Amino acid sequence: MKVVFRIIGSEEDLNNLDTNEENIHFCFRPSEKNIFDLVKKSPKLKRLQLPSSYQKTISNTTKSFLKMRNVKLLVGDIWGHRTDIDRFAEVEV
């Protein structure tokens, strides 16, 4: 199944999110605060995708928080995508 993800390349991109975002991919290592802010700003969030190296650093508290909010934490990379051209990418999940 292909899903369209909103690409977040920096903390500044978090300020420009739509409240209806359902799928987010972080290109940078998000802090717990970044993830909590994301969930607060996008209450309809369903999927959060991180590269595997970043996913390994997410705390159990954050993982539990996402699970309580019914947000699936996915592992994946989006290579060669330029957010200055398009801030969305279609990904196979």
C-alpha positions as CSV (number, residue, x, y, z in Angstrom):
1,M,0.0,0.0,0.0
2,K,1.4,3.4,-0.9
3,V,1.0,6.3,1.5
4,V,1.8,10.0,1.0
5,F,4.1,11.2,3.8
6,R,4.8,14.9,4.7
7,I,8.6,15.2,4.9
8,I,10.0,17.1,7.9
9,G,13.6,18.1,7.2
10,S,14.2,20.5,10.1
11,E,12.6,21.9,13.3
12,E,11.4,24.9,11.3
13,D,9.3,22.6,9.1
14,L,7.3,21.7,12.3
15,N,6.0,25.2,12.4
16,N,4.4,24.9,8.9
17,L,2.5,21.7,9.6
18,D,-1.2,21.4,8.7
19,T,-3.4,20.1,11.6
20,N,-4.8,17.4,9.3
21,E,-1.4,15.7,8.6
22,E,-1.7,11.9,9.0
23,N,1.7,10.7,7.9
24,I,5.0,12.3,8.8
25,H,8.6,11.3,7.9
26,F,11.4,12.9,9.9
27,C,14.7,13.4,8.0
28,F,16.4,14.7,11.1
29,R,16.8,13.1,14.6
30,P,13.7,14.4,16.5
31,S,13.9,15.2,20.2
32,E,11.1,14.0,22.5
33,K,9.8,17.6,22.5
34,N,9.7,17.6,18.7
35,I,7.6,14.4,18.7
36,F,5.2,15.7,21.4
37,D,4.8,19.0,19.6
38,L,4.1,17.1,16.4
39,V,1.3,15.0,18.0
40,K,-0.1,18.1,19.7
41,K,-0.2,20.1,16.4
42,S,-1.4,17.2,14.3
43,P,-4.0,15.3,16.3
44,K,-5.0,13.1,13.3
45,L,-1.5,11.7,13.0
46,K,-1.6,8.0,12.1
47,R,2.0,7.1,11.1
48,L,5.4,8.5,12.0
49,Q,8.4,7.2,10.0
50,L,12.0,7.5,11.0
51,P,15.3,6.1,9.6
52,S,16.4,3.0,11.5
53,S,19.3,4.7,13.1
54,Y,17.0,7.4,14.5
55,Q,14.3,5.0,15.6
56,K,16.7,3.2,17.8
57,T,17.2,6.3,19.9
58,I,13.5,6.9,20.6
59,S,12.8,6.5,24.3
60,N,10.4,3.9,25.6
61,T,8.3,6.7,27.1
62,T,7.9,8.3,23.6
63,K,7.1,4.9,22.1
64,S,4.5,4.3,24.7
65,F,3.0,7.8,24.2
66,L,2.8,7.2,20.4
67,K,1.1,3.8,21.1
68,M,-1.4,5.4,23.4
69,R,-2.3,7.9,20.7
70,N,-2.6,5.1,18.1
71,V,0.3,6.4,16.1
72,K,2.3,3.7,14.3
73,L,6.1,4.1,14.5
74,L,7.6,3.0,11.2
75,V,11.2,2.5,10.1
76,G,12.2,3.7,6.6
77,D,14.4,6.0,4.6
78,I,13.5,8.4,1.9
79,W,16.6,8.8,-0.3
80,G,17.3,11.7,-2.6
81,H,14.1,13.6,-1.9
82,R,14.4,17.3,-2.1
83,T,11.9,19.2,0.2
84,D,12.6,22.4,-1.6
85,I,10.9,20.9,-4.7
86,D,8.1,18.9,-3.0
87,R,7.4,18.5,0.7
88,F,5.5,15.2,0.2
89,A,6.7,11.7,-0.8
90,E,4.8,8.6,-1.7
91,V,6.1,5.6,0.3
92,E,5.3,1.9,0.3
93,V,4.2,0.7,3.8
